């Protein structure tokens, strides 16, 4: 079995930018590795050129297995040119560069490499379940599809999400609220802007106001502060007309019921495109403490 670093390089070289995703070839590569190590693998279609996989090994005794999960899709590259090839996965001065190298193909590679290396020792144990998803970056659509599937997912005693945390085992995650706010105006010819009402001007004023928005809630010890990001802004149909509509896409990350309530109050003036609840535990469970200890032991 290759190292987790080499496997990360392999995975980064698969172009799984979402949209459109195209995760199938990457998932097939992992399925082949896992089947060769003795895992039972289900490769599950998820639209054209896309797939997810569920892999299992072990299952002896009455205790539930431990689960690991991660996604294969990545966010887009952005409009500005990169200083390196985003899919070459080159290592320079001890750092691996590429889209998805942190979020989160390295995490997936780490638990795949560990699971394959330990496969011979897992047969007589409660075992391991691996859930590898598509479509995370556009609202966890792949995970939602797995949860809704007719075939139920295997139960696990604990689930480790291999998102980047600096190798710290953390118990919790922020909530997510994606909103689209629209402004309306009155169209007119660009040579007579005084005859219209410019919706882009309204949106611009809103963006400036949101730039300094503060939830005014105390930082969480683990999750930090709630955040708000302006991700997209669109307005107008042509350059020589006064735009009568503009749209602002925002994402808010909440920490608890109070910040979630503050964020969701905006829904009265905007449309919701995604909402998920925050989760945190002040004290780690026994399994989480064990995982933390293992992480410290392994460096």
Backbone bond lengths (Angstrom), bond angles and torsions (degrees), N, CA, C in turn:
res aa  C-N    CA-C-N  psi(-1)  N-CA   C-N-CA  omega(-1)  CA-C   N-CA-C  phi
1 X - - - 1.466 - - 1.529 109.74 -
2 X 1.333 117.05 132.53 1.449 120.60 178.24 1.526 110.63 -70.69
3 X 1.317 116.18 163.70 1.452 120.73 -179.02 1.526 110.94 -70.02
4 X 1.334 115.70 163.52 1.464 119.36 177.88 1.524 111.23 -63.87
5 X 1.334 117.20 -30.61 1.475 119.91 178.28 1.524 109.98 -68.06
6 X 1.324 116.53 -47.10 1.470 119.74 179.36 1.523 110.99 -63.53
7 X 1.330 116.94 -38.20 1.466 119.59 178.25 1.521 110.51 -67.71
8 X 1.329 117.83 -37.54 1.468 119.99 174.89 1.523 110.32 -58.48
9 X 1.312 116.87 -43.71 1.466 119.92 178.31 1.523 110.88 -59.52
10 X 1.332 116.95 -43.89 1.462 120.33 178.23 1.526 110.95 -58.38
11 X 1.324 116.48 -45.85 1.460 120.27 -176.07 1.524 111.87 -68.54
12 X 1.327 117.68 -38.02 1.464 120.76 179.14 1.522 110.62 -62.88
13 X 1.317 116.89 -30.32 1.472 120.27 -178.08 1.530 112.75 -72.95
14 X 1.325 117.08 -13.88 1.468 119.80 170.87 1.530 108.37 -81.40
15 X 1.314 116.88 127.08 1.469 120.93 -179.23 1.531 108.79 -84.45
16 X 1.317 115.07 102.36 1.465 120.59 -176.86 1.528 110.92 -120.91
17 X 1.324 115.71 36.83 1.464 120.42 178.85 1.529 109.08 -63.95
18 X 1.310 115.92 133.99 1.465 122.74 -177.54 1.523 110.33 -118.06
19 X 1.357 118.23 121.42 1.452 126.03 0.96 1.534 112.34 -76.16
20 X 1.349 117.58 156.40 1.463 128.78 5.26 1.525 114.45 -90.97
21 X 1.340 117.57 -11.21 1.467 120.32 -178.88 1.512 112.30 107.41
22 X 1.322 116.87 -76.46 1.479 122.06 178.81 1.530 112.02 52.75
23 X 1.315 117.29 43.69 1.460 120.66 -175.22 1.529 114.14 -81.67
24 X 1.328 118.43 -9.51 1.467 119.99 -169.92 1.527 113.00 -59.35
25 X 1.322 118.63 -48.28 1.471 120.44 -177.30 1.523 110.48 -61.17
26 X 1.305 117.23 -38.79 1.461 121.58 178.50 1.532 110.20 -66.25
27 X 1.332 116.23 -43.94 1.465 120.52 178.38 1.533 110.81 -63.35
28 X 1.326 117.88 -38.89 1.458 121.15 178.89 1.530 111.25 -63.68
29 X 1.324 116.53 -37.65 1.469 120.44 176.97 1.535 110.33 -59.84
30 X 1.318 116.98 -44.39 1.460 121.03 179.97 1.527 111.11 -70.17
31 X 1.321 116.76 -38.72 1.466 120.41 178.33 1.516 110.66 -59.44
32 X 1.311 117.33 -41.03 1.466 121.86 179.73 1.530 110.50 -63.33
33 X 1.327 116.83 -43.83 1.460 120.70 178.99 1.529 110.92 -61.45
34 X 1.323 115.77 -45.63 1.461 120.58 -175.48 1.531 111.43 -69.92
35 X 1.317 116.95 -41.71 1.470 119.39 177.61 1.519 110.73 -61.74
36 X 1.328 116.75 -38.52 1.462 120.44 179.05 1.517 112.63 -64.95
37 X 1.338 116.17 -24.01 1.465 120.66 179.73 1.524 112.23 -92.36
38 X 1.333 117.35 -0.62 1.451 120.36 177.04 1.512 115.94 100.76
39 X 1.319 117.72 7.57 1.457 120.79 176.77 1.529 110.24 -76.06
40 X 1.321 115.98 146.79 1.464 121.01 166.94 1.521 106.91 -85.41
41 X 1.324 116.79 122.75 1.464 121.08 -170.59 1.523 110.20 -123.24
42 X 1.321 115.97 131.42 1.462 122.37 170.99 1.519 108.01 -112.10
43 X 1.329 116.59 116.80 1.455 122.21 175.15 1.521 107.11 -95.25
44 X 1.319 117.53 116.48 1.462 122.32 -168.22 1.530 109.68 -110.90
45 X 1.337 118.54 117.64 1.469 120.31 179.64 1.531 111.87 -60.16
46 X 1.339 114.23 146.60 1.470 120.32 179.58 1.525 108.70 -143.09
47 X 1.323 116.15 57.01 1.453 120.77 -178.82 1.514 111.67 89.62
48 X 1.345 115.89 -179.61 1.458 122.23 -176.36 1.522 111.07 -62.42
49 X 1.338 115.80 124.20 1.452 120.92 176.25 1.518 114.77 68.92
50 X 1.319 116.84 15.55 1.462 119.83 -175.33 1.526 110.19 -129.40
51 X 1.322 115.66 149.90 1.464 120.23 178.02 1.521 109.61 -159.88
52 X 1.334 114.11 158.81 1.449 122.51 175.15 1.523 107.00 -127.77
53 X 1.330 117.16 165.68 1.459 116.66 178.07 1.515 111.04 -142.46
54 X 1.320 113.43 148.64 1.457 123.50 174.50 1.521 106.22 -124.11
55 X 1.330 116.82 125.01 1.464 121.31 -177.87 1.525 109.58 -126.97
56 X 1.329 115.74 144.29 1.467 121.35 -176.89 1.534 108.99 -138.07
57 X 1.334 113.83 148.64 1.461 121.08 170.70 1.521 107.62 -152.02
58 X 1.346 115.86 149.73 1.462 119.54 -177.44 1.517 110.29 79.40
59 X 1.325 115.50 -151.06 1.447 120.49 -179.10 1.502 113.45 116.44
60 X 1.346 117.12 14.98 1.457 120.66 179.95 1.523 110.45 -80.17
61 X 1.334 116.20 148.91 1.457 120.77 176.16 1.513 112.62 83.22
62 X 1.321 114.87 -176.33 1.460 120.99 -174.87 1.524 112.91 -95.31
63 X 1.308 117.67 -14.28 1.457 120.11 -178.56 1.532 110.44 -76.24
64 X 1.322 115.43 150.05 1.462 120.68 -179.83 1.525 110.48 -78.91
65 X 1.338 117.09 150.78 1.465 120.26 178.07 1.527 111.17 -74.04
66 X 1.311 116.11 166.08 1.459 121.14 171.05 1.526 108.01 -90.03
67 X 1.319 116.39 144.40 1.455 121.13 -179.75 1.511 111.86 -114.83
68 X 1.319 115.16 148.68 1.464 122.00 173.63 1.520 107.66 -128.49
69 X 1.317 116.32 143.13 1.461 118.88 179.90 1.523 110.77 -143.13
70 X 1.318 113.95 152.51 1.459 121.54 176.76 1.517 109.36 -166.81
71 X 1.320 116.41 166.02 1.470 121.06 -179.33 1.521 110.70 -115.03
72 X 1.329 115.63 155.10 1.454 121.79 -177.19 1.521 113.64 -102.22
73 X 1.327 118.11 -17.61 1.467 119.57 -178.93 1.519 110.32 -79.25
74 X 1.330 115.38 158.75 1.462 121.74 178.62 1.521 109.73 -129.63
75 X 1.328 115.19 164.93 1.462 120.30 174.56 1.529 109.04 -75.40
76 X 1.352 118.27 164.02 1.468 120.69 178.35 1.521 112.82 -63.03
77 X 1.328 115.24 168.11 1.459 121.16 -176.21 1.522 113.03 -77.15
78 X 1.329 118.42 -19.96 1.452 120.69 -172.75 1.516 110.85 91.35
79 X 1.325 115.89 168.77 1.466 120.66 -175.59 1.526 113.24 -84.67
80 X 1.322 118.07 -24.15 1.466 120.88 -177.40 1.523 110.68 -83.86
81 X 1.347 116.69 145.50 1.471 118.93 -179.76 1.524 111.76 -66.62
82 X 1.328 115.71 146.92 1.458 121.47 176.48 1.530 109.99 -83.06
83 X 1.315 116.28 155.17 1.468 120.48 175.91 1.526 111.19 -83.16
84 X 1.347 117.17 -12.57 1.465 122.79 176.26 1.520 107.77 -133.57
85 X 1.324 115.80 165.47 1.461 120.29 173.96 1.533 108.11 -68.49
86 X 1.339 118.18 117.93 1.467 119.56 -173.90 1.518 114.74 -67.77
87 X 1.340 117.26 -10.72 1.463 119.94 179.43 1.530 113.03 -122.46
88 X 1.326 116.64 16.57 1.465 119.82 177.96 1.520 111.55 -87.43
89 X 1.319 117.42 -22.49 1.476 122.59 178.92 1.525 111.60 56.77
90 X 1.327 116.20 43.49 1.459 120.22 179.79 1.530 110.62 -77.09
91 X 1.321 115.41 146.87 1.462 121.52 175.00 1.521 108.24 -105.65
92 X 1.323 116.61 120.06 1.462 123.16 -178.94 1.527 108.20 -128.21
93 X 1.317 115.84 123.01 1.474 121.56 179.57 1.526 111.68 52.64
94 X 1.329 115.60 40.76 1.452 120.34 175.59 1.515 115.39 79.92
95 X 1.335 117.74 7.04 1.466 121.40 179.17 1.521 109.96 -118.89
96 X 1.333 115.73 135.72 1.461 122.10 -179.87 1.525 108.50 -95.06
97 X 1.338 116.53 121.61 1.460 121.73 -176.69 1.527 110.95 -105.55
98 X 1.329 115.90 137.00 1.462 120.17 175.28 1.510 110.92 158.99
99 X 1.331 116.20 154.48 1.457 120.73 177.73 1.524 109.47 -66.26
100 X 1.318 115.48 124.86 1.448 121.29 -179.10 1.515 114.30 91.00
101 X 1.333 118.04 -0.83 1.464 119.41 -177.61 1.526 111.34 -63.21
102 X 1.327 117.10 -33.70 1.462 120.78 176.74 1.524 110.98 -98.42
103 X 1.305 116.71 -46.73 1.477 122.27 -175.20 1.526 109.66 -114.79
104 X 1.366 119.10 92.25 1.452 122.66 -7.57 1.527 110.58 -144.31
105 X 1.330 115.48 42.38 1.459 118.43 -176.46 1.526 112.55 -70.18
106 X 1.330 117.56 -26.58 1.459 118.81 175.29 1.522 110.59 -68.03
107 X 1.317 117.48 -38.61 1.456 120.37 177.50 1.520 112.28 -64.02
108 X 1.331 116.02 -43.71 1.465 120.39 177.09 1.532 110.02 -62.84
109 X 1.322 116.31 -44.25 1.468 119.91 179.87 1.524 111.27 -61.26
110 X 1.321 117.11 -37.88 1.463 120.55 -177.92 1.517 111.32 -63.38
111 X 1.352 117.09 -48.24 1.470 116.12 -177.78 1.528 112.35 -76.99
112 X 1.324 118.24 -25.82 1.463 119.34 174.14 1.533 110.04 -67.44
113 X 1.335 116.74 -47.54 1.460 120.60 -178.89 1.529 110.96 -61.59
114 X 1.336 116.89 -42.67 1.464 120.18 179.22 1.523 111.07 -65.51
115 X 1.319 117.01 -41.86 1.465 120.66 -178.39 1.523 111.57 -65.54
116 X 1.317 116.50 -41.53 1.465 120.00 178.76 1.527 110.51 -66.42
117 X 1.337 116.51 -41.57 1.458 120.13 -178.96 1.527 112.03 -63.95
118 X 1.331 116.68 -31.87 1.465 121.51 -177.09 1.527 113.17 -99.89
119 X 1.316 117.53 4.55 1.473 120.97 -172.19 1.529 112.22 -55.09
120 X 1.344 118.49 -40.89 1.458 120.73 -177.46 1.526 112.20 -65.28
121 X 1.341 116.99 -23.44 1.459 120.79 -177.50 1.530 112.65 -93.30
122 X 1.333 116.78 -4.66 1.462 120.31 -174.01 1.523 113.86 -95.14
123 X 1.311 117.58 -9.85 1.466 120.26 -172.53 1.527 112.27 -59.89
124 X 1.320 119.08 -39.81 1.452 120.82 -177.13 1.512 114.28 -99.19
125 X 1.298 116.96 24.54 1.467 122.82 -177.01 1.531 109.63 -119.07
126 X 1.344 117.53 172.08 1.470 118.78 173.06 1.528 112.60 -56.18
127 X 1.330 116.65 -25.03 1.456 120.07 170.47 1.510 115.53 92.73
128 X 1.324 113.17 -169.23 1.462 123.10 -175.65 1.522 108.63 -134.81
129 X 1.332 115.59 140.88 1.464 122.62 172.20 1.522 107.67 -120.35
130 X 1.316 117.05 130.92 1.463 122.81 178.62 1.520 108.93 -114.72
131 X 1.324 115.85 127.71 1.466 122.53 179.34 1.530 107.58 -120.45
132 X 1.323 116.38 109.49 1.463 121.42 -175.63 1.520 108.25 -116.44
133 X 1.324 115.35 117.96 1.460 120.39 -167.10 1.524 113.01 -111.44
134 X 1.314 113.93 163.39 1.458 124.21 170.72 1.531 108.07 -111.41
135 X 1.307 116.38 166.60 1.459 120.42 168.90 1.520 116.48 69.63
136 X 1.334 118.47 21.80 1.462 119.29 -179.00 1.523 111.67 -70.26
137 X 1.328 116.77 -39.27 1.464 120.41 -171.94 1.530 113.37 -71.01
138 X 1.301 117.68 -11.28 1.466 120.66 178.96 1.519 111.60 -114.85
139 X 1.332 115.78 35.08 1.456 119.90 174.05 1.513 115.26 106.59
140 X 1.341 117.13 24.16 1.475 121.47 178.43 1.529 111.88 55.78
141 X 1.319 116.25 37.90 1.462 120.36 -177.21 1.526 112.41 -66.53
142 X 1.329 117.19 -32.54 1.457 119.56 178.32 1.516 112.10 -68.14
143 X 1.315 117.16 -46.25 1.463 120.58 178.17 1.523 110.85 -61.44
144 X 1.337 116.24 -39.50 1.465 119.70 178.51 1.524 111.04 -63.14
145 X 1.332 116.66 -38.66 1.470 120.12 178.79 1.526 111.02 -65.64
146 X 1.329 117.17 -40.16 1.465 119.68 177.23 1.524 111.08 -63.36
147 X 1.323 115.75 -40.79 1.468 119.54 -178.96 1.522 112.00 -66.60
148 X 1.345 117.16 -29.53 1.466 121.32 -178.29 1.516 113.17 -88.91
149 X 1.325 116.82 -8.53 1.471 120.23 -173.20 1.519 111.59 -63.26
150 X 1.341 115.14 153.44 1.469 120.68 -179.09 1.517 111.34 -63.67
151 X 1.348 116.78 -35.09 1.461 120.31 177.77 1.524 108.70 -84.72
152 X 1.325 118.35 117.59 1.469 119.63 -176.55 1.525 111.62 -66.73
153 X 1.333 115.41 146.93 1.454 120.55 176.18 1.529 109.79 -71.32
154 X 1.328 117.68 149.79 1.464 119.84 177.47 1.528 110.94 -65.31
155 X 1.320 116.23 143.29 1.454 120.78 177.48 1.522 110.40 -75.92
156 X 1.334 115.82 146.08 1.462 121.32 176.54 1.521 108.54 -130.36
157 X 1.337 114.84 155.59 1.462 119.06 177.82 1.505 112.75 -81.91
158 X 1.319 116.95 -27.97 1.465 123.49 176.20 1.518 107.42 -154.61
159 X 1.327 116.36 149.43 1.464 121.39 -178.74 1.522 109.16 -124.52
160 X 1.333 115.41 121.31 1.462 122.03 178.36 1.520 108.41 -99.22
161 X 1.324 116.59 119.79 1.458 122.45 177.66 1.521 107.33 -96.34
162 X 1.324 116.96 117.84 1.463 121.27 -169.03 1.525 113.36 -85.62
163 X 1.328 117.33 36.05 1.457 120.67 173.63 1.535 109.47 -68.86
164 X 1.335 118.58 156.06 1.471 120.32 -176.35 1.533 112.15 -69.47
165 X 1.334 115.66 122.05 1.473 121.76 178.97 1.527 111.18 -133.69
166 X 1.330 118.06 19.02 1.451 119.10 -176.46 1.512 112.47 68.19
167 X 1.336 116.65 29.58 1.465 123.98 -179.76 1.521 112.35 62.77
168 X 1.317 117.14 26.52 1.462 121.93 174.18 1.527 108.72 -103.77
169 X 1.333 116.14 133.12 1.466 120.26 177.29 1.529 108.11 -82.08
170 X 1.315 117.16 110.19 1.461 122.76 -176.65 1.525 109.89 -113.03
171 X 1.309 115.97 145.65 1.461 120.92 -177.67 1.529 107.94 -113.29
172 X 1.316 117.13 97.07 1.457 120.41 178.89 1.521 111.86 144.02
173 X 1.318 115.66 168.21 1.465 121.63 173.70 1.520 108.58 -158.54
174 X 1.321 114.85 156.35 1.462 119.57 176.63 1.528 110.25 -74.72
175 X 1.311 115.42 154.94 1.448 120.14 170.97 1.517 109.78 -80.68
176 X 1.310 116.39 163.72 1.460 121.13 -179.69 1.520 109.89 -128.57
177 X 1.315 115.61 135.91 1.461 121.57 175.06 1.517 107.76 -137.63
178 X 1.325 116.26 111.97 1.461 121.67 177.73 1.520 108.15 -102.64
179 X 1.317 114.97 128.31 1.461 120.60 -177.36 1.519 110.41 -128.84
180 X 1.327 115.27 149.28 1.464 120.74 170.23 1.518 108.03 -121.36
181 X 1.323 116.31 116.39 1.466 122.30 177.61 1.522 108.83 -101.93
182 X 1.305 117.76 135.37 1.457 121.76 -179.83 1.523 110.81 -115.88
183 X 1.306 115.01 144.89 1.463 121.00 172.42 1.524 108.09 -116.01
184 X 1.317 115.61 146.39 1.463 121.12 -177.63 1.526 110.43 -118.59
185 X 1.320 114.77 148.54 1.455 120.56 178.18 1.519 110.82 -141.50
186 X 1.308 115.42 -158.65 1.459 122.35 177.38 1.516 107.51 -129.39
187 X 1.317 117.03 125.48 1.451 119.75 -176.68 1.524 111.72 -76.80
188 X 1.326 114.10 152.26 1.466 121.92 177.11 1.524 107.04 -159.36
189 X 1.312 117.35 166.62 1.458 120.32 177.77 1.531 109.04 -68.85
190 X 1.346 115.42 145.32 1.448 120.19 -178.01 1.509 114.44 -62.48
191 X 1.336 117.55 -19.09 1.464 119.90 178.53 1.525 111.75 -80.10
192 X 1.350 116.72 -11.47 1.463 120.91 179.79 1.529 109.76 -133.94
193 X 1.337 117.65 62.61 1.463 119.51 -175.54 1.519 113.15 -62.52
194 X 1.328 116.97 -23.57 1.471 119.42 179.65 1.522 112.32 -67.60
195 X 1.316 117.09 -14.11 1.462 120.73 178.82 1.537 112.18 -83.87
196 X 1.306 116.30 -12.31 1.460 120.16 -177.79 1.517 112.30 -117.28
197 X 1.318 114.79 -176.98 1.468 122.73 174.02 1.524 106.42 -126.65
198 X 1.323 115.89 118.89 1.457 121.51 -169.67 1.529 111.01 -85.44
199 X 1.334 116.47 111.35 1.460 121.23 -179.24 1.528 111.94 -68.90
200 X 1.328 117.97 -28.53 1.462 120.63 178.30 1.525 110.56 -67.40
201 X 1.341 116.83 -38.10 1.465 119.70 176.27 1.530 110.29 -59.51
202 X 1.312 116.69 -43.54 1.471 120.36 178.18 1.534 110.60 -61.03
203 X 1.328 115.88 -44.65 1.462 119.43 -179.58 1.524 111.02 -64.07
204 X 1.323 116.61 -38.90 1.466 120.31 179.72 1.527 111.13 -62.02
205 X 1.332 116.22 -42.26 1.468 119.08 178.14 1.529 110.92 -63.80
206 X 1.324 116.60 -37.50 1.461 120.30 178.69 1.533 111.05 -65.95
207 X 1.320 116.92 -41.88 1.467 120.83 179.65 1.524 110.67 -62.60
208 X 1.322 117.00 -42.98 1.468 120.39 179.22 1.523 110.19 -62.50
209 X 1.325 116.99 -40.39 1.461 120.15 178.53 1.528 111.47 -65.31
210 X 1.343 116.85 -39.80 1.457 120.61 -178.24 1.529 112.33 -73.84
211 X 1.323 117.08 -21.03 1.457 120.72 -179.31 1.530 111.46 -58.11
212 X 1.304 117.19 -35.18 1.465 121.31 -178.38 1.524 112.26 -105.65
213 X 1.335 117.21 18.18 1.461 119.34 -177.89 1.523 110.53 -66.90
214 X 1.312 117.37 137.74 1.457 123.50 178.58 1.524 108.55 -129.00
215 X 1.333 116.51 124.63 1.458 119.58 177.80 1.529 112.34 -65.65
216 X 1.346 115.95 -21.22 1.462 121.88 178.71 1.532 111.06 61.23
217 X 1.336 115.27 42.41 1.459 121.51 174.53 1.520 108.87 -121.18
218 X 1.310 116.63 148.89 1.461 121.46 -179.87 1.525 111.08 -65.54
219 X 1.317 116.02 149.77 1.456 121.28 176.66 1.522 110.60 -64.93
220 X 1.324 115.68 143.61 1.453 121.90 172.24 1.525 108.10 -84.86
221 X 1.331 117.47 144.04 1.462 120.89 -176.34 1.524 112.70 -58.87
222 X 1.320 117.15 -34.04 1.459 121.48 -177.47 1.522 112.22 -105.52
223 X 1.322 116.58 -44.98 1.465 120.87 -171.59 1.525 113.77 -85.73
224 X 1.319 117.45 -12.10 1.457 119.68 -179.30 1.517 111.75 79.41
225 X 1.335 116.38 -144.76 1.457 121.86 -176.56 1.524 110.98 -100.42
226 X 1.341 117.03 153.22 1.465 118.66 170.02 1.524 109.59 -64.83
227 X 1.302 116.84 149.84 1.460 120.49 -174.97 1.525 111.39 -131.82
228 X 1.314 114.24 159.36 1.466 121.99 176.48 1.518 108.36 -137.20
229 X 1.319 116.80 130.22 1.457 121.45 179.40 1.516 110.12 -127.33
230 X 1.336 115.83 136.98 1.465 121.81 169.91 1.522 106.66 -91.97
231 X 1.322 117.35 110.17 1.455 120.63 -173.80 1.515 114.74 -96.97
232 X 1.333 117.45 -34.32 1.468 120.77 -178.37 1.515 109.98 -142.16
233 X 1.332 115.28 154.36 1.453 121.77 170.79 1.527 107.49 -148.01
234 X 1.318 115.94 129.75 1.461 121.57 -178.88 1.524 108.74 -135.84
235 X 1.313 115.88 141.27 1.454 118.62 177.32 1.515 112.23 -165.89
236 X 1.318 115.57 145.37 1.457 120.69 175.52 1.506 113.87 82.02
237 X 1.333 114.52 156.76 1.457 121.70 179.17 1.519 112.56 -111.86
238 X 1.329 117.26 -28.32 1.455 121.22 179.43 1.515 109.17 -151.96
239 X 1.326 115.37 159.31 1.456 120.09 -169.36 1.532 113.33 -74.73
240 X 1.318 118.14 -21.48 1.460 119.45 -175.23 1.523 112.60 -108.11
241 X 1.337 116.30 30.10 1.467 121.15 172.21 1.520 109.11 -132.64
242 X 1.326 115.64 151.75 1.460 120.78 173.12 1.537 107.68 -74.69
243 X 1.324 118.71 122.42 1.460 120.13 -177.42 1.523 111.77 -71.28
244 X 1.334 115.91 137.21 1.465 119.47 179.15 1.527 112.19 -105.36
245 X 1.345 116.66 5.67 1.461 119.58 176.16 1.521 109.57 -153.73
246 X 1.322 115.54 140.31 1.461 121.87 172.57 1.528 108.01 -141.87
247 X 1.317 116.46 154.46 1.469 121.34 -177.99 1.515 109.48 -134.38
248 X 1.321 115.88 137.87 1.458 123.44 178.82 1.523 108.09 -118.76
249 X 1.324 117.20 125.17 1.456 121.39 176.80 1.515 110.54 -100.24
250 X 1.320 117.14 123.29 1.460 121.55 -178.37 1.523 110.27 -124.64
251 X 1.319 115.05 152.46 1.467 120.59 173.06 1.519 107.98 -130.36
252 X 1.326 115.45 128.62 1.459 121.73 177.52 1.517 108.40 -115.46
253 X 1.336 116.32 135.35 1.459 122.13 176.40 1.525 108.38 -110.72
254 X 1.331 115.59 112.87 1.461 120.88 -175.04 1.520 110.55 -98.71
255 X 1.339 115.39 163.47 1.452 121.35 -176.07 1.516 113.76 -109.88
256 X 1.311 117.04 -32.87 1.458 120.43 -174.16 1.518 108.32 -155.22
257 X 1.318 116.45 -173.17 1.458 120.45 -176.93 1.518 111.95 -62.20
258 X 1.337 116.97 -35.03 1.464 119.89 -177.29 1.520 111.77 -67.77
259 X 1.352 116.93 -48.06 1.462 118.96 179.94 1.515 111.12 -70.52
260 X 1.334 116.68 -32.43 1.461 118.86 176.43 1.527 110.49 -64.29
261 X 1.346 116.47 -40.90 1.460 119.80 178.64 1.524 110.57 -63.88
262 X 1.337 117.26 -39.74 1.458 121.07 177.89 1.516 111.04 -61.29
263 X 1.343 116.32 -44.08 1.461 119.85 -178.84 1.521 111.75 -70.08
264 X 1.340 116.37 -42.05 1.466 118.87 -175.89 1.520 111.76 -71.23
265 X 1.326 118.43 -14.59 1.461 119.65 176.11 1.520 111.53 -64.01
266 X 1.341 116.73 -20.77 1.470 120.27 178.00 1.516 112.39 -72.17
267 X 1.339 117.21 -14.73 1.457 119.71 -175.07 1.523 112.16 -62.32
268 X 1.337 116.76 -21.48 1.460 119.72 179.54 1.519 111.63 -65.93
269 X 1.344 116.76 -23.80 1.467 119.52 -176.86 1.520 111.90 -116.96
270 X 1.312 117.65 11.16 1.462 119.81 -178.33 1.519 109.03 -152.74
271 X 1.323 115.65 172.54 1.451 121.12 178.66 1.508 111.32 -102.35
272 X 1.332 117.63 137.79 1.460 122.14 179.99 1.521 109.47 -89.12
273 X 1.349 116.10 130.09 1.456 119.96 176.02 1.523 111.96 -108.38
274 X 1.332 118.78 -20.44 1.462 121.97 175.56 1.513 108.72 -160.60
275 X 1.339 116.79 141.92 1.452 120.78 174.58 1.515 109.09 -147.33
276 X 1.336 116.97 128.36 1.459 121.83 173.20 1.516 108.44 -137.78
277 X 1.328 116.38 149.31 1.457 121.68 -173.10 1.524 111.02 -84.16
278 X 1.346 117.13 147.26 1.460 120.00 172.86 1.521 110.76 -73.00
279 X 1.314 115.11 161.17 1.462 120.61 179.26 1.516 108.45 -148.64
280 X 1.313 117.81 135.57 1.457 120.96 174.75 1.514 109.15 -156.62
281 X 1.330 115.11 155.40 1.456 122.19 175.62 1.517 107.64 -129.05
282 X 1.315 116.98 128.08 1.447 119.64 -179.41 1.530 111.18 -69.20
283 X 1.351 117.09 -32.27 1.448 120.90 179.90 1.528 109.20 -119.16
284 X 1.316 115.49 137.18 1.457 119.90 179.87 1.523 110.33 -72.62
285 X 1.329 116.22 144.46 1.458 120.70 173.39 1.519 109.51 -72.78
286 X 1.332 116.12 169.76 1.457 119.85 178.26 1.513 112.27 -58.41
287 X 1.342 117.16 -40.68 1.461 120.19 179.18 1.513 111.36 -65.94
288 X 1.354 116.37 -38.93 1.464 119.05 179.09 1.519 110.71 -66.29
289 X 1.324 117.42 -38.35 1.472 119.66 177.63 1.524 110.41 -64.15
290 X 1.336 116.57 -38.79 1.469 120.07 177.52 1.524 110.49 -62.91
291 X 1.333 116.98 -43.45 1.466 120.74 -179.97 1.516 110.47 -64.54
292 X 1.341 116.97 -41.08 1.451 120.07 177.74 1.520 111.09 -60.34
293 X 1.352 115.70 -43.88 1.457 119.40 178.54 1.507 112.59 -62.65
294 X 1.335 116.84 -39.85 1.459 121.26 178.20 1.515 111.01 -64.68
295 X 1.340 116.80 -39.38 1.463 120.26 179.44 1.534 110.73 -64.01
296 X 1.347 115.80 -41.39 1.454 118.61 178.44 1.534 110.86 -66.10
297 X 1.364 115.80 -39.71 1.461 119.67 -179.20 1.520 111.40 -63.71
298 X 1.353 116.37 -38.46 1.465 120.25 -176.16 1.513 112.52 -83.30
299 X 1.345 117.10 -5.96 1.455 119.97 179.16 1.491 112.59 84.26
